[in-house]
Amino acid sequence: MVTPLATPEGHFTAAAAGPAGSPLVLLLHGYPQTRHTWRHQVPALGAAGYRAVAPDQRGYSPGVRPDPAKGLDAYAIDRLVQDVLDLADAAAGPGGRFHLVGHDWGGHVGWVTAHRHPARIR
């Protein structure tokens, strides 16, 4: 199911499956991919009892597509890490712990998120 996730930065488009309130698994795609990278994993994780959410990340979601002509600060790693935390909060409630999976560029963002915010990562 495709769903919008509202964050302070805007609305991210995401694929989601699984019961609300279940442990969150946030899946981050690589470059130049989209949430469709996880089209098989999202329903499988949902069927296994997780709340699986695969967002189109910043620049890929129409609701969060900053203009690169205005500078690249909107795509800095600090901003991308905050996006991950904001997405987790939007998907499962503020401040909760979640599983984080990343591929390619999403893997890098995931590693930095885990390094900087270990208390949030399951």
All heavy atoms as an XYZ file, in Angstrom:
914
protein
N       0.844     -1.170      0.000
C       0.000      0.000      0.000
C       0.895      1.241      0.000
O       1.850      1.327      0.757
C      -0.891     -0.021      1.241
C      -1.688      1.239      1.428
S      -2.895      1.130      2.745
C      -1.920      1.668      4.119
N       0.593      2.202     -0.832
C       1.334      3.458     -0.884
C       0.662      4.452      0.048
O      -0.561      4.592      0.053
C       1.389      4.010     -2.324
C       2.094      5.351     -2.356
C       2.089      3.026     -3.237
N       1.478      5.099      0.864
C       0.961      6.022      1.859
C       1.874      7.233      1.969
O       3.079      7.099      1.808
C       0.818      5.312      3.225
O       0.227      6.185      4.151
C       2.160      4.856      3.758
N       1.321      8.407      2.244
C       2.189      9.561      2.519
C       2.571      9.582      3.998
O       1.774      9.221      4.861
C       1.309     10.759      2.170
C      -0.090     10.277      2.407
C      -0.080      8.792      2.123
N       3.798      9.974      4.271
C       4.256     10.155      5.646
C       4.580     11.630      5.836
O       5.462     12.163      5.159
C       5.494      9.313      5.932
C       5.306      7.815      6.008
C       6.648      7.109      6.175
C       4.391      7.445      7.164
N       3.860     12.287      6.727
C       4.054     13.713      6.974
C       5.187     13.913      7.971
O       5.179     13.334      9.058
C       2.773     14.338      7.500
N       6.168     14.725      7.582
C       7.288     15.091      8.456
C       7.383     16.609      8.479
O       6.739     17.284      7.669
C       8.618     14.507      7.935
O       9.032     15.237      6.790
C       8.508     13.021      7.624
N       8.199     17.165      9.353
C       8.377     18.615      9.359
C       8.906     19.171      8.027
O       8.699     20.338      7.719
C       9.387     18.847     10.488
C       9.187     17.693     11.411
C       8.860     16.533     10.509
N       9.556     18.327      7.236
C      10.112     18.772      5.955
C       9.147     18.621      4.790
O       9.423     19.096      3.697
C      11.390     17.984      5.650
C      12.535     18.352      6.550
C      13.084     19.743      6.268
O      13.444     20.027      5.124
O      13.152     20.541      7.223
N       8.045     17.900      4.982
C       7.078     17.679      3.915
C       6.572     16.254      3.927
O       6.830     15.494      4.856
N       5.845     15.893      2.869
C       5.249     14.559      2.764
C       6.125     13.645      1.906
O       6.413     13.969      0.753
C       3.850     14.648      2.147
C       2.845     15.220      3.080
N       2.718     16.573      3.286
C       1.937     14.628      3.878
C       1.762     16.789      4.164
N       1.271     15.619      4.548
N       6.516     12.528      2.503
C       7.271     11.501      1.788
C       6.294     10.435      1.316
O       5.428     10.006      2.084
C       8.296     10.849      2.715
C       9.496     11.693      3.037
C       9.415     12.700      3.996
C      10.698     11.487      2.390
C      10.517     13.467      4.315
C      11.809     12.254      2.699
C      11.720     13.251      3.661
N       6.442      9.968      0.105
C       5.670      8.842     -0.413
C       6.350      7.562      0.070
O       7.575      7.452      0.015
C       5.636      8.866     -1.946
O       5.131     10.126     -2.369
C       4.770      7.755     -2.499
N       5.565      6.600      0.532
C       6.149      5.366      1.053
C       5.262      4.173      0.745
O       4.046      4.298      0.673
C       6.345      5.477      2.566
N       5.897      3.026      0.573
C       5.187      1.751      0.525
C       5.165      1.230      1.952
O       6.169      1.320      2.673
C       5.908      0.776     -0.386
N       4.040      0.693      2.376
C       3.922      0.218      3.757
C       3.077     -1.046      3.803
O       2.175     -1.234      2.991
C       3.305      1.294      4.641
N       3.400     -1.906      4.763
C       2.621     -3.122      5.006
C       2.823     -3.525      6.455
O       3.800     -3.139      7.089
C       3.073     -4.248      4.077
N       1.883     -4.288      6.948
C       1.978     -4.813      8.302
C       1.151     -4.007      9.282
O       0.754     -2.874      9.017
N       0.888     -4.608     10.414
C       0.006     -3.987     11.398
C       0.629     -2.758     12.056
O       1.797     -2.781     12.452
C      -0.227     -5.083     12.437
C       0.563     -6.270     12.019
C       1.333     -5.932     10.798
N      -0.160     -1.703     12.175
C       0.273     -0.524     12.925
C       0.555     -0.951     14.359
O      -0.118     -1.819     14.908
C      -0.810      0.544     12.888
N       1.565     -0.371     14.943
C       1.930     -0.716     16.308
C       2.915     -1.866     16.402
O       3.434     -2.152     17.484
N       3.172     -2.541     15.291
C       4.173     -3.614     15.273
C       5.565     -3.005     15.164
O       5.708     -1.837     14.812
C       3.930     -4.533     14.072
O       2.680     -5.167     14.205
N       6.605     -3.785     15.442
C       7.960     -3.248     15.316
C       8.194     -2.696     13.903
O       7.902     -3.361     12.903
C       8.859     -4.448     15.584
C       8.021     -5.371     16.410
C       6.612     -5.167     15.914
N       8.717     -1.482     13.841
C       8.952     -0.803     12.573
C      10.250     -1.273     11.934
O      11.281     -1.376     12.599
C       9.020      0.712     12.790
C       9.382      1.565     11.570
C       8.308      1.449     10.483
C       9.580      3.016     12.000
N      10.183     -1.536     10.626
C      11.361     -1.754      9.799
C      11.324     -0.667      8.731
O      10.414     -0.632      7.902
C      11.376     -3.143      9.127
C      12.617     -3.304      8.264
C      11.291     -4.249     10.166
N      12.297      0.228      8.759
C      12.396      1.301      7.783
C      13.446      0.903      6.761
O      14.575      0.560      7.125
C      12.782      2.599      8.497
C      12.671      3.892      7.727
C      11.232      4.146      7.284
C      13.164      5.054      8.591
N      13.066      0.909      5.477
C      13.946      0.454      4.401
C      14.320      1.636      3.506
O      13.437      2.293      2.949
C      13.247     -0.627      3.582
C      12.846     -1.858      4.391
C      11.338     -1.950      4.516
C      13.391     -3.104      3.763
N      15.620      1.896      3.373
C      16.123      3.037      2.600
C      16.733      2.559      1.293
O      17.654      1.734      1.284
C      17.191      3.782      3.411
C      16.799      4.234      4.814
C      17.995      4.885      5.496
C      15.616      5.185      4.753
N      16.241      3.094      0.194
C      16.730      2.694     -1.125
C      18.051      3.377     -1.466
O      18.493      4.303     -0.802
C      15.676      3.001     -2.202
C      15.361      4.458     -2.348
N      16.184      5.337     -3.022
C      14.310      5.194     -1.915
C      15.651      6.549     -3.001
N      14.503      6.485     -2.317
N      18.653      2.903     -2.529
C      19.906      3.474     -3.018
C      19.685      4.468     -4.139
O      18.557      4.849     -4.457
N      20.788      4.874     -4.744
C      20.764      5.821     -5.858
C      20.946      5.054     -7.151
O      21.832      4.193     -7.215
C      21.905      6.836     -5.697
C      22.078      7.722     -6.892
C      21.310      8.857     -7.038
C      23.002      7.409     -7.883
C      21.460      9.675     -8.151
C      23.143      8.218     -8.991
C      22.386      9.346     -9.113
O      22.525     10.139    -10.211
N      20.189      5.338     -8.140
C      19.046      6.234     -8.307
C      17.745      5.466     -8.249
O      16.946      5.480     -9.187
C      19.284      6.813     -9.694
C      19.847      5.656    -10.480
C      20.659      4.860     -9.466
N      17.505      4.785     -7.176
C      16.341      3.921     -7.042
C      15.213      4.621     -6.291
O      15.312      5.801     -5.980
C      16.760      2.633     -6.348
C      17.820      1.889     -7.137
C      18.562      0.873     -6.301
O      18.676      1.003     -5.090
N      19.077     -0.150     -6.955
N      14.158      3.883     -5.992
C      12.992      4.398     -5.277
C      12.515      3.326     -4.300
O      13.143      2.271     -4.171
C      11.837      4.732     -6.241
O      11.377      3.505     -6.833
C      12.261      5.721     -7.319
N      11.373      3.577     -3.690
C      10.775      2.597     -2.768
C      10.524      1.259     -3.449
O      10.447      0.226     -2.791
C       9.469      3.144     -2.195
C       8.341      3.257     -3.206
C       7.087      3.897     -2.624
N       6.012      3.929     -3.577
C       5.848      4.859     -4.496
N       6.706      5.858     -4.585
N       4.832      4.803     -5.337
N      10.411      1.259     -4.775
C      10.120      0.021     -5.512
C      11.240     -1.012     -5.377
O      11.021     -2.197     -5.617
C       9.837      0.327     -6.979
C       8.650      1.217     -7.152
N       7.359      0.802     -6.897
C       8.559      2.521     -7.509
C       6.523      1.809     -7.106
N       7.231      2.857     -7.473
N      12.421     -0.573     -4.955
C      13.525     -1.496     -4.684
C      13.084     -2.572     -3.698
O      13.512     -3.716     -3.780
C      14.720     -0.716     -4.080
O      15.163      0.241     -5.029
C      15.855     -1.631     -3.680
N      12.210     -2.200     -2.779
C      11.797     -3.071     -1.689
C      10.416     -3.694     -1.925
O       9.773     -4.164     -0.993
C      11.779     -2.277     -0.375
C      13.070     -1.588     -0.099
C      13.320     -0.241     -0.182
C      14.296     -2.179      0.311
N      14.620      0.025      0.149
C      15.247     -1.153      0.457
C      14.689     -3.496      0.572
C      16.557     -1.385      0.855
C      16.008     -3.730      0.963
C      16.917     -2.688      1.101
N       9.970     -3.756     -3.177
C       8.600     -4.208     -3.492
C       8.322     -5.636     -3.025
O       7.172     -5.986     -2.780
C       8.309     -4.045     -4.973
C       9.112     -4.935     -5.872
C       8.927     -4.569     -7.349
N       9.863     -5.256     -8.196
C      11.126     -4.874     -8.416
N      11.596     -3.789     -7.829
N      11.916     -5.560     -9.202
N       9.339     -6.477     -2.903
C       9.126     -7.845     -2.418
C       9.286     -7.933     -0.899
O       8.592     -8.705     -0.242
C      10.099     -8.818     -3.098
C       9.960     -8.848     -4.587
N       8.844     -9.338     -5.218
C      10.784     -8.414     -5.564
C       8.995     -9.217     -6.528
N      10.168     -8.654     -6.766
N      10.199     -7.142     -0.351
C      10.492     -7.212      1.074
C       9.391     -6.586      1.927
O       9.098     -7.086      3.019
C      11.828     -6.529      1.381
C      13.031     -7.283      0.866
C      13.296     -7.070     -0.628
O      12.669     -6.248     -1.283
N      14.230     -7.836     -1.163
N       8.785     -5.478      1.458
C       7.757     -4.801      2.263
C       6.584     -5.736      2.576
O       6.231     -5.907      3.745
C       7.300     -3.484      1.608
C       6.049     -2.930      2.272
C       8.422     -2.456      1.659
N       5.967     -6.375      1.581
C       4.853     -7.269      1.936
C       5.305     -8.491      2.745
O       4.571     -8.951      3.620
C       4.248     -7.676      0.593
C       5.197     -7.246     -0.449
C       6.108     -6.224      0.134
N       6.500     -9.001      2.482
C       6.983    -10.162      3.241
C       7.203     -9.796      4.705
O       6.828    -10.555      5.604
C       8.276    -10.701      2.624
N       7.791     -8.638      4.957
C       7.986     -8.196      6.340
C       6.646     -7.918      7.018
O       6.456     -8.256      8.191
C       8.880     -6.956      6.380
C      10.360     -7.213      6.115
C      11.080     -5.913      5.783
C      10.994     -7.902      7.313
N       5.718     -7.317      6.279
C       4.385     -7.085      6.830
C       3.694     -8.380      7.208
O       3.084     -8.485      8.277
N       3.812     -9.393      6.345
C       3.201    -10.693      6.625
C       3.867    -11.384      7.809
O       3.242    -12.203      8.488
C       3.280    -11.588      5.386
N       5.119    -11.037      8.074
C       5.847    -11.625      9.201
C       5.567    -10.892     10.519
O       6.131    -11.245     11.550
C       7.348    -11.616      8.911
N       4.698     -9.875     10.463
C       4.303     -9.195     11.688
C       5.005     -7.888     11.979
O       4.822     -7.306     13.044
N       5.810     -7.413     11.046
C       6.468     -6.124     11.202
C       5.659     -5.028     10.521
O       4.843     -5.309      9.636
C       7.870     -6.145     10.576
C       8.835     -7.037     11.304
C       9.019     -8.357     10.908
C       9.563     -6.560     12.386
C       9.910     -9.183     11.572
C      10.455     -7.374     13.056
C      10.627     -8.683     12.646
O      11.493     -9.505     13.307
N       5.894     -3.804     10.895
C       5.373     -2.651     10.163
C       6.514     -2.213      9.248
O       7.479     -1.582      9.690
C       4.969     -1.516     11.117
C       4.466     -0.290     10.410
C       3.159     -0.575      9.716
N       2.631      0.639      9.112
C       1.750      0.646      8.144
N       1.270     -0.495      7.676
N       1.309      1.765      7.651
N       6.461     -2.606      7.991
C       7.515     -2.311      7.020
C       7.160     -1.041      6.260
O       6.047     -0.921      5.745
C       7.681     -3.477      6.052
N       8.103     -0.118      6.197
C       7.888      1.152      5.507
C       9.115      1.440      4.651
O      10.245      1.477      5.159
C       7.650      2.300      6.509
C       7.532      3.630      5.783
C       6.410      2.023      7.346
N       8.888      1.641      3.361
C       9.953      1.968      2.415
C       9.614      3.302      1.752
O       8.788      3.357      0.840
C      10.087      0.871      1.363
N      10.219      4.397      2.230
C       9.910      5.708      1.655
C      10.724      5.993      0.401
O      11.826      5.468      0.233
C      10.322      6.667      2.774
C      11.474      5.968      3.424
C      11.110      4.490      3.374
N      10.170      6.824     -0.456
C      10.983      7.486     -1.466
C      11.714      8.581     -0.710
O      11.083      9.442     -0.085
C      10.113      8.107     -2.567
C       9.552      7.074     -3.526
O      10.170      6.005     -3.684
O       8.502      7.345     -4.113
N      13.025      8.547     -0.728
C      13.783      9.491      0.074
C      13.771     10.903     -0.536
O      13.248     11.130     -1.623
C      15.211      8.982      0.244
C      15.258      7.705      1.079
C      16.659      7.261      1.331
O      17.326      7.814      2.189
N      17.101      6.260      0.580
N      14.351     11.817      0.203
C      14.471     13.225     -0.194
C      14.985     13.304     -1.640
O      15.956     12.646     -2.000
C      15.448     13.923      0.746
C      15.766     15.343      0.392
C      16.621     15.949      1.466
N      15.849     16.051      2.692
C      15.187     17.154      3.062
N      15.245     18.238      2.344
N      14.489     17.158      4.168
N      14.302     14.092     -2.431
C      14.663     14.226     -3.839
C      13.872     13.291     -4.740
O      13.734     13.545     -5.931
N      13.342     12.223     -4.190
C      12.554     11.246     -4.944
C      11.071     11.391     -4.661
O      10.247     11.105     -5.521
C      13.003      9.817     -4.616
C      14.440      9.535     -4.997
C      15.475      9.855     -4.131
C      14.753      8.979     -6.222
C      16.793      9.609     -4.478
C      16.066      8.728     -6.581
C      17.084      9.049     -5.700
O      18.387      8.809     -6.047
N      10.716     11.791     -3.455
C       9.314     12.035     -3.089
C       8.906     13.401     -3.615
O       9.586     14.397     -3.327
C       9.139     12.029     -1.564
O       9.048     10.731     -1.067
N       7.815     13.488     -4.358
C       7.385     14.797     -4.871
C       7.187     15.838     -3.766
O       7.427     17.016     -3.980
C       6.070     14.493     -5.584
C       6.140     13.048     -5.925
C       6.956     12.402     -4.827
N       6.787     15.413     -2.573
C       6.538     16.345     -1.480
C       7.795     16.827     -0.780
O       7.737     17.724      0.061
N       8.930     16.221     -1.089
C      10.205     16.609     -0.475
C      11.273     16.554     -1.567
O      12.084     15.638     -1.635
C      10.587     15.681      0.700
C      11.789     16.232      1.446
C       9.423     15.512      1.650
N      11.229     17.557     -2.425
C      12.150     17.618     -3.556
C      12.753     19.021     -3.629
O      12.386     19.827     -4.481
C      11.404     17.269     -4.836
C      12.318     16.866     -5.963
C      11.532     16.345     -7.155
N      11.129     14.966     -6.907
C      10.138     14.360     -7.548
N       9.437     14.993     -8.445
N       9.831     13.118     -7.266
N      13.716     19.324     -2.744
C      14.321     20.657     -2.751
C      15.013     20.949     -4.085
O      15.539     20.043     -4.734
C      15.343     20.604     -1.621
C      14.911     19.461     -0.765
C      14.243     18.493     -1.678
N      15.036     22.210     -4.452
C      15.655     22.648     -5.698
C      17.170     22.694     -5.526
O      17.675     23.515     -4.752
C      15.114     24.025     -6.068
C      15.659     24.545     -7.382
O      16.482     23.855     -8.030
O      15.259     25.658     -7.773
N      17.930     21.831     -6.219
C      19.385     21.847     -6.068
C      20.021     23.154     -6.554
O      21.136     23.473     -6.158
C      19.862     20.649     -6.875
C      18.728     20.256     -7.737
C      17.473     20.788     -7.120
N      19.315     23.911     -7.366
C      19.846     25.198     -7.820
C      19.970     26.186     -6.659
O      20.714     27.160     -6.748
C      18.958     25.776     -8.920
N      19.257     25.931     -5.577
C      19.319     26.803     -4.396
C      20.406     26.356     -3.420
O      20.488     26.863     -2.317
C      17.962     26.832     -3.686
C      16.880     27.477     -4.519
C      15.568     27.508     -3.774
C      14.501     28.166     -4.625
N      13.201     28.183     -3.962
N      21.206     25.400     -3.814
C      22.269     24.890     -2.958
C      21.985     23.454     -2.544
O      20.856     22.985     -2.658
N      23.017     22.798     -2.091
C      22.892     21.377     -1.767
C      22.759     21.094     -0.275
O      22.749     19.937      0.137
C      24.084     20.611     -2.348
C      24.187     20.667     -3.876
C      25.426     19.917     -4.348
C      22.934     20.099     -4.524
N      22.640     22.134      0.543
C      22.496     21.917      1.991
C      21.299     21.039      2.324
O      21.329     20.299      3.308
C      22.371     23.248      2.729
C      23.674     24.017      2.781
O      24.731     23.415      2.480
O      23.635     25.216      3.107
N      20.250     21.114      1.513
C      19.045     20.306      1.765
C      19.314     18.812      1.575
O      18.492     17.990      1.955
C      17.915     20.752      0.845
N      20.475     18.479      0.985
C      20.836     17.077      0.765
C      22.044     16.645      1.596
O      22.600     15.569      1.379
C      21.117     16.842     -0.725
C      19.893     17.019     -1.584
C      19.622     18.246     -2.193
C      18.997     15.983     -1.769
C      18.485     18.417     -2.971
C      17.865     16.139     -2.547
C      17.616     17.361     -3.144
O      16.499     17.527     -3.909
N      22.458     17.462      2.555
C      23.600     17.126      3.408
C      23.261     15.946      4.317
O      22.092     15.709      4.637
C      24.001     18.344      4.241
N      24.288     15.230      4.751
C      24.065     14.017      5.539
C      23.303     14.312      6.825
O      22.455     13.503      7.238
C      25.389     13.258      5.810
C      25.106     11.850      6.355
C      26.295     14.043      6.724
C      24.444     10.908      5.392
N      23.549     15.447      7.462
C      22.798     15.775      8.682
C      21.303     15.847      8.397
O      20.486     15.375      9.188
C      23.259     17.109      9.279
C      24.668     17.050      9.837
O      25.174     15.938     10.103
O      25.273     18.129     10.004
N      20.930     16.422      7.272
C      19.524     16.550      6.894
C      18.942     15.169      6.572
O      17.806     14.870      6.926
C      19.409     17.497      5.688
C      18.029     17.731      5.160
C      17.147     18.463      6.141
N      16.246     17.500      6.753
C      15.604     17.678      7.886
N      15.727     18.776      8.572
N      14.811     16.748      8.366
N      19.700     14.324      5.876
C      19.217     12.989      5.511
C      19.023     12.113      6.745
O      18.049     11.357      6.829
C      20.181     12.332      4.522
C      20.373     13.083      3.199
C      21.436     12.387      2.360
C      19.073     13.221      2.442
N      19.925     12.226      7.708
C      19.771     11.484      8.963
C      18.520     11.959      9.694
O      17.741     11.142     10.210
C      21.035     11.631      9.843
C      20.782     11.133     11.263
C      22.205     10.885      9.213
N      18.304     13.262      9.728
C      17.091     13.767     10.385
C      15.841     13.287      9.669
O      14.828     12.999     10.302
C      17.111     15.295     10.471
C      15.983     15.852     11.326
C      16.018     15.338     12.756
O      17.047     15.417     13.431
N      14.894     14.799     13.239
N      15.908     13.166      8.331
C      14.774     12.604      7.586
C      14.445     11.205      8.087
O      13.270     10.854      8.259
C      15.067     12.532      6.087
C      14.954     13.859      5.368
O      14.387     14.824      5.927
O      15.448     13.922      4.216
N      15.465     10.380      8.307
C      15.238      9.010      8.784
C      14.518      9.034     10.130
O      13.526      8.322     10.329
C      16.564      8.226      8.885
C      16.344      6.872      9.556
C      17.177      8.044      7.505
N      14.986      9.872     11.051
C      14.340      9.964     12.363
C      12.917     10.490     12.241
O      11.997      9.978     12.891
C      15.170     10.850     13.291
C      16.592     10.366     13.565
C      17.344     11.390     14.418
C      16.626      8.992     14.196
N      12.725     11.497     11.386
C      11.386     12.046     11.172
C      10.453     11.008     10.556
O       9.277     10.913     10.932
C      11.439     13.288     10.276
C      12.105     14.487     10.939
O      12.276     14.489     12.179
O      12.464     15.426     10.192
N      10.957     10.224      9.605
C      10.144      9.182      8.982
C       9.768      8.105      9.997
O       8.624      7.639     10.019
C      10.892      8.569      7.799
C      10.952      9.443      6.557
C      12.064      8.979      5.622
C       9.611      9.450      5.851
N      10.719      7.709     10.833
C      10.413      6.710     11.870
C       9.360      7.247     12.824
O       8.427      6.526     13.200
C      11.688      6.326     12.618
N       9.485      8.518     13.207
C       8.491      9.124     14.094
C       7.117      9.160     13.434
O       6.103      8.873     14.073
C       8.916     10.537     14.490
C      10.117     10.557     15.423
O      10.492      9.499     15.965
O      10.686     11.657     15.603
N       7.082      9.501     12.150
C       5.806      9.575     11.430
C       5.170      8.198     11.270
O       3.954      8.060     11.322
C       6.017     10.218     10.058
N       6.004      7.177     11.098
C       5.483      5.828     10.859
C       5.092      5.097     12.135
O       4.176      4.271     12.111
C       6.524      5.004     10.098
N       5.779      5.396     13.244
C       5.551      4.583     14.445
C       5.417      5.376     15.732
O       5.313      4.777     16.798
C       6.696      3.577     14.580
N       5.446      6.676     15.649
C       5.350      7.487     16.861
C       6.698      8.044     17.252
O       7.734      7.456     16.952
N       6.682      9.169     17.950
C       7.927      9.870     18.252
C       8.843      9.128     19.225
O       8.393      8.557     20.210
C       7.462     11.198     18.854
C       6.034     11.029     19.187
C       5.504      9.882     18.397
N      10.126      9.141     18.863
C      11.160      8.652     19.767
C      11.337      7.165     19.895
O      12.201      6.713     20.632
N      10.555      6.374     19.169
C      10.636      4.923     19.313
C      11.846      4.321     18.621
O      12.488      4.934     17.785
N      12.118      3.078     18.990
C      13.206      2.331     18.355
C      12.670      1.645     17.106
O      11.489      1.303     17.037
C      13.771      1.302     19.329
C      14.415      1.982     20.549
C      15.047      0.989     21.482
N      16.242      0.467     20.829
C      16.712     -0.763     21.019
N      16.092     -1.606     21.818
N      17.800     -1.166     20.402
N      13.551      1.417     16.143
C      13.141      0.801     14.889
C      14.310      0.058     14.253
O      15.471      0.338     14.537
C      12.582      1.858     13.919
C      13.539      2.968     13.578
C      14.293      2.934     12.413
C      13.693      4.064     14.427
C      15.176      3.955     12.103
C      14.564      5.091     14.128
C      15.316      5.039     12.957
N      13.967     -0.911     13.408
C      14.956     -1.610     12.590
C      15.226     -0.739     11.371
O      14.305     -0.108     10.842
C      14.420     -2.968     12.135
C      14.094     -3.893     13.254
N      15.047     -4.627     13.927
C      12.906     -4.196     13.832
C      14.465     -5.359     14.856
N      13.163     -5.117     14.826
N      16.472     -0.733     10.911
C      16.847      0.107      9.781
C      17.627     -0.722      8.774
O      18.615     -1.383      9.130
C      17.680      1.292     10.272
C      18.074      2.348      9.264
C      16.840      2.961      8.598
C      18.893      3.447      9.946
N      17.166     -0.703      7.530
C      17.793     -1.449      6.444
C      18.113     -0.456      5.336
O      17.276      0.388      4.995
C      16.828     -2.538      5.894
C      17.462     -3.295      4.738
C      16.394     -3.477      7.003
N      19.310     -0.535      4.778
C      19.665      0.372      3.696
C      20.437     -0.329      2.607
O      21.169     -1.288      2.863
N      20.268      0.165      1.390
C      20.989     -0.346      0.225
C      21.698      0.817     -0.448
O      21.118      1.898     -0.607
C      20.008     -1.005     -0.753
C      20.618     -1.296     -2.082
N      21.558     -2.287     -2.252
C      20.456     -0.713     -3.288
C      21.927     -2.305     -3.521
N      21.266     -1.361     -4.164
N      22.961      0.633     -0.824
C      23.710      1.619     -1.583
C      23.751      2.935     -0.800
O      24.160      2.936      0.354
C      23.078      1.751     -2.982
C      23.867      2.615     -3.939
O      24.999      2.222     -4.282
O      23.351      3.671     -4.348
N      23.310      4.041     -1.378
C      23.308      5.322     -0.669
C      22.436      5.252      0.577
O      22.768      5.840      1.605
C      22.838      6.437     -1.595
C      22.807      7.780     -0.920
C      21.711      8.554     -0.705
C      23.896      8.482     -0.326
N      22.057      9.700     -0.021
C      23.398      9.677      0.227
C      25.263      8.213     -0.182
C      24.196     10.603      0.893
C      26.057      9.134      0.476
C      25.517     10.309      0.995
N      21.340      4.521      0.533
C      20.516      4.332      1.718
C      21.268      3.592      2.812
O      21.031      3.810      3.999
N      22.205      2.726      2.433
C      23.049      2.045      3.400
C      23.961      3.022      4.124
O      24.138      2.947      5.344
N      24.533      3.954      3.374
C      25.390      4.967      3.997
C      24.593      5.819      4.982
O      25.023      6.041      6.114
C      26.040      5.854      2.931
C      26.857      6.957      3.508
N      28.089      6.743      4.081
C      26.600      8.275      3.640
C      28.559      7.891      4.538
N      27.676      8.834      4.279
N      23.424      6.277      4.554
C      22.573      7.082      5.437
C      22.186      6.260      6.669
O      22.184      6.766      7.789
C      21.328      7.602      4.686
C      20.371      8.310      5.628
C      21.739      8.521      3.535
N      21.899      4.982      6.472
C      21.558      4.108      7.587
C      22.708      3.946      8.574
O      22.507      3.995      9.789
N      23.924      3.758      8.065
C      25.084      3.612      8.946
C      25.302      4.878      9.770
O      25.572      4.811     10.976
C      26.354      3.305      8.140
C      26.515      1.860      7.813
C      26.408      1.289      6.577
C      26.806      0.794      8.708
N      26.609     -0.067      6.657
C      26.863     -0.390      7.959
C      27.022      0.735     10.078
C      27.125     -1.622      8.536
C      27.291     -0.498     10.658
C      27.342     -1.664      9.885
N      25.216      6.037      9.134
C      25.419      7.291      9.861
C      24.314      7.486     10.897
O      24.574      7.908     12.031
C      25.518      8.489      8.892
C      25.619      9.799      9.656
C      26.719      8.333      7.963
N      23.089      7.157     10.534
C      21.980      7.257     11.488
C      22.235      6.359     12.698
O      22.082      6.792     13.846
C      20.643      6.881     10.817
O      20.420      7.734      9.691
C      19.481      7.001     11.788
N      22.624      5.128     12.449
C      22.887      4.187     13.548
C      24.055      4.655     14.416
O      24.011      4.520     15.642
C      23.164      2.798     12.987
N      25.075      5.216     13.802
C      26.236      5.701     14.551
C      25.864      6.883     15.447
O      26.283      6.943     16.603
C      27.350      6.101     13.584
C      28.519      6.751     14.254
N      29.417      6.047     15.011
C      28.913      8.039     14.290
C      30.325      6.875     15.494
N      30.045      8.097     15.072
N      25.075      7.795     14.916
C      24.734      9.011     15.653
C      23.572      8.832     16.633
O      23.439      9.608     17.571
C      24.399     10.129     14.667
C      25.606     10.573     13.866
C      25.266     11.736     12.988
N      26.403     12.137     12.193
C      26.346     13.056     11.247
N      25.203     13.690     11.003
N      27.423     13.368     10.561
N      22.724      7.848     16.376
C      21.519      7.664     17.197
C      21.331      6.189     17.564
O      20.278      5.601     17.292
C      20.288      8.192     16.447
C      20.426      9.620     16.059
N      20.153     10.655     16.926
C      20.841     10.199     14.894
C      20.383     11.805     16.322
N      20.808     11.559     15.099
N      22.313      5.578     18.212
C      22.222      4.133     18.493
C      21.039      3.753     19.379
O      20.542      2.636     19.271
C      23.570      3.814     19.177
C      24.037      5.124     19.720
C      23.532      6.172     18.753
N      20.586      4.670     20.207
C      19.458      4.345     21.078
C      18.147      4.198     20.318
O      17.195      3.605     20.828
C      19.300      5.424     22.161
N      18.097      4.694     19.090
C      16.874      4.591     18.292
C      16.817      3.301     17.460
O      15.754      2.911     16.980
C      16.759      5.787     17.319
C      16.598      7.151     17.925
C      15.240      7.410     18.550
N      14.097      7.115     17.764
C      13.458      7.952     16.941
N      13.907      9.188     16.788
N      12.382      7.587     16.281
N      17.953      2.669     17.261
C      18.039      1.534     16.335
C      17.937      0.213     17.081
O      18.590     -0.005     18.091
C      19.375      1.580     15.536
C      19.556      2.938     14.862
C      19.437      0.437     14.524
C      18.466      3.323     13.893
N      17.084     -0.664     16.555
C      16.951     -2.015     17.117
C      18.018     -2.866     16.504
O      18.446     -3.835     16.853
C      15.581     -2.582     16.813
C      14.507     -1.949     17.646
C      13.162     -2.599     17.347
N      12.258     -2.225     18.412
C      11.316     -2.990     18.889
N      11.124     -4.183     18.395
N      10.536     -2.577     19.847
